[in-house]
Amino acid sequence: MTPPTIGFVRLPHAEGLALPAYQSEGAAGADLRAAIEAPLVLEPMARVLVPTGLVMVIPDGFEVQVRPRSGLAARHGVTVLNAPGTVDSDYRGEVMAILVNLGAEPFTIRRGDRIAQMVVAPVVQARLEPADAAAPTARGEGGFGSTGL
């Protein structure tokens, strides 16, 4: 399968920042960087919308998922609030990351910091239609935690 090509339009406030790139041969995600001019302090339990300075050109049939970076989450408690965030193929605005600090200490974001990662994924749109009834299953109405630990 030929991988899709994702195009990046760099906005003026992202000039000089590296474009997303895979850091290893087996990497699924490519890092997104903060396109900010001045450092941003993210207080504990606060959230902020961080610009990447990028507009993505995503081919039909694909999406880009914006996901947390495990190192930020493990070391500082900083994560992507709506993980994974979805960038649809027909969106042409700036990609941003909604970060939240779940840690106990303030966290400073600086220009060029790797704040999130992007993962390209195929999209399938289902046919959505009304149904008269739902066929019974062994699970039935068992919800949260009903299938075991």
C-alpha positions as CSV (number, residue, x, y, z in Angstrom):
1,M,0.0,0.0,0.0
2,T,1.3,3.4,-0.9
3,P,1.3,5.8,2.0
4,P,-0.7,9.0,1.7
5,T,1.0,12.3,1.3
6,I,0.3,15.0,3.9
7,G,1.1,18.5,2.8
8,F,2.0,21.2,5.2
9,V,1.4,24.9,4.7
10,R,3.6,26.8,7.1
11,L,2.0,29.9,8.5
12,P,4.2,33.0,9.2
13,H,4.4,32.4,13.0
14,A,5.8,28.9,12.3
15,E,8.8,30.1,10.2
16,G,12.0,28.5,11.2
17,L,10.3,25.6,13.0
18,A,10.9,22.0,11.9
19,L,8.0,20.3,10.1
20,P,6.6,17.1,11.6
21,A,8.9,14.1,11.0
22,Y,9.1,10.5,12.1
23,Q,11.9,10.1,14.6
24,S,12.4,6.4,14.0
25,E,11.8,3.8,11.2
26,G,8.9,2.2,13.2
27,A,7.4,5.4,14.6
28,A,3.6,5.8,14.1
29,G,3.5,9.4,15.2
30,A,5.3,12.5,14.0
31,D,5.9,15.4,16.5
32,L,4.0,18.6,16.4
33,R,5.7,21.8,17.7
34,A,4.5,24.9,19.5
35,A,4.4,27.9,17.2
36,I,4.4,30.5,19.9
37,E,6.5,33.7,20.2
38,A,6.8,33.9,24.0
39,P,6.9,31.1,26.6
40,L,3.5,30.0,27.9
41,V,3.1,28.8,31.5
42,L,0.5,26.1,31.9
43,E,-0.7,26.0,35.5
44,P,-1.9,22.8,37.2
45,M,-5.4,21.8,36.1
46,A,-5.4,24.6,33.4
47,R,-5.8,24.1,29.7
48,V,-4.5,26.0,26.7
49,L,-4.9,25.9,22.9
50,V,-1.4,25.8,21.4
51,P,-0.9,26.7,17.8
52,T,1.3,24.6,15.5
53,G,1.5,27.1,12.7
54,L,0.5,24.5,10.2
55,V,-2.4,24.0,7.8
56,M,-2.5,20.3,6.7
57,V,-3.5,19.1,3.3
58,I,-4.9,15.6,4.0
59,P,-6.1,13.4,1.2
60,D,-9.7,12.2,1.1
61,G,-10.2,8.9,3.0
62,F,-7.7,9.9,5.7
63,E,-7.6,11.9,9.0
64,V,-4.8,13.1,11.2
65,Q,-5.2,12.3,14.9
66,V,-3.5,14.7,17.4
67,R,-2.4,12.6,20.3
68,P,-0.4,13.1,23.5
69,R,3.4,12.6,23.7
70,S,4.0,9.9,26.3
71,G,7.1,11.7,27.8
72,L,5.2,14.9,28.6
73,A,2.4,12.9,30.2
74,A,4.7,10.6,32.2
75,R,7.2,13.3,33.4
76,H,4.9,16.4,33.7
77,G,1.3,15.3,33.6
78,V,0.7,17.3,30.4
79,T,-1.5,15.7,27.8
80,V,-3.9,16.4,24.9
81,L,-7.3,17.0,26.4
82,N,-9.5,15.7,23.6
83,A,-7.2,12.8,22.7
84,P,-7.2,11.9,20.0
85,G,-8.2,15.1,18.4
86,T,-9.3,14.7,14.8
87,V,-8.2,16.8,11.8
88,D,-10.6,16.0,9.0
89,S,-9.4,15.9,5.4
90,D,-11.6,18.9,4.4
91,Y,-10.3,21.2,7.3
92,R,-8.1,24.0,6.1
93,G,-7.5,26.0,9.3
94,E,-4.5,26.0,11.6
95,V,-4.0,22.8,13.5
96,M,-3.9,23.4,17.3
97,A,-3.4,21.1,20.3
98,I,-5.5,21.5,23.4
99,L,-3.1,20.8,26.2
100,V,-4.0,20.3,29.9
101,N,-1.7,20.1,32.8
102,L,-2.8,17.3,35.2
103,G,0.5,17.6,37.1
104,A,1.1,19.3,40.4
105,E,3.6,21.9,39.0
106,P,3.4,24.7,36.4
107,F,4.7,23.6,33.0
108,T,6.3,26.0,30.6
109,I,5.8,25.6,26.9
110,R,8.5,27.3,24.7
111,R,8.6,28.0,21.0
112,G,9.5,24.8,19.1
113,D,8.7,22.5,21.9
114,R,7.3,19.1,20.8
115,I,3.8,19.3,22.3
116,A,1.9,16.5,20.7
117,Q,2.1,13.9,17.9
118,M,0.2,13.4,14.8
119,V,-0.9,9.9,13.5
120,V,-2.4,9.5,10.0
121,A,-5.3,7.0,9.9
122,P,-7.7,5.8,7.3
123,V,-11.4,6.9,7.6
124,V,-14.5,4.9,6.7
125,Q,-17.8,6.6,6.7
126,A,-20.6,4.2,7.6
127,R,-24.2,4.3,6.3
128,L,-26.2,5.8,9.1
129,E,-29.9,4.9,9.1
130,P,-32.7,4.3,11.6
131,A,-33.4,0.7,12.8
132,D,-36.7,-0.7,14.2
133,A,-34.9,-2.8,16.9
134,A,-31.6,-4.0,18.1
135,A,-31.0,-7.8,17.9
136,P,-30.3,-9.4,21.3
137,T,-26.8,-10.4,22.2
138,A,-25.2,-12.4,25.0
139,R,-23.9,-9.2,26.5
140,G,-27.2,-7.4,26.3
141,E,-27.3,-4.1,28.1
142,G,-24.2,-4.7,30.2
143,G,-22.2,-1.5,30.2
144,F,-19.1,-0.2,31.9
145,G,-17.0,-3.0,33.3
146,S,-19.6,-5.7,32.5
147,T,-17.1,-7.8,30.4
148,G,-14.6,-8.3,33.2
149,L,-11.7,-6.5,34.8
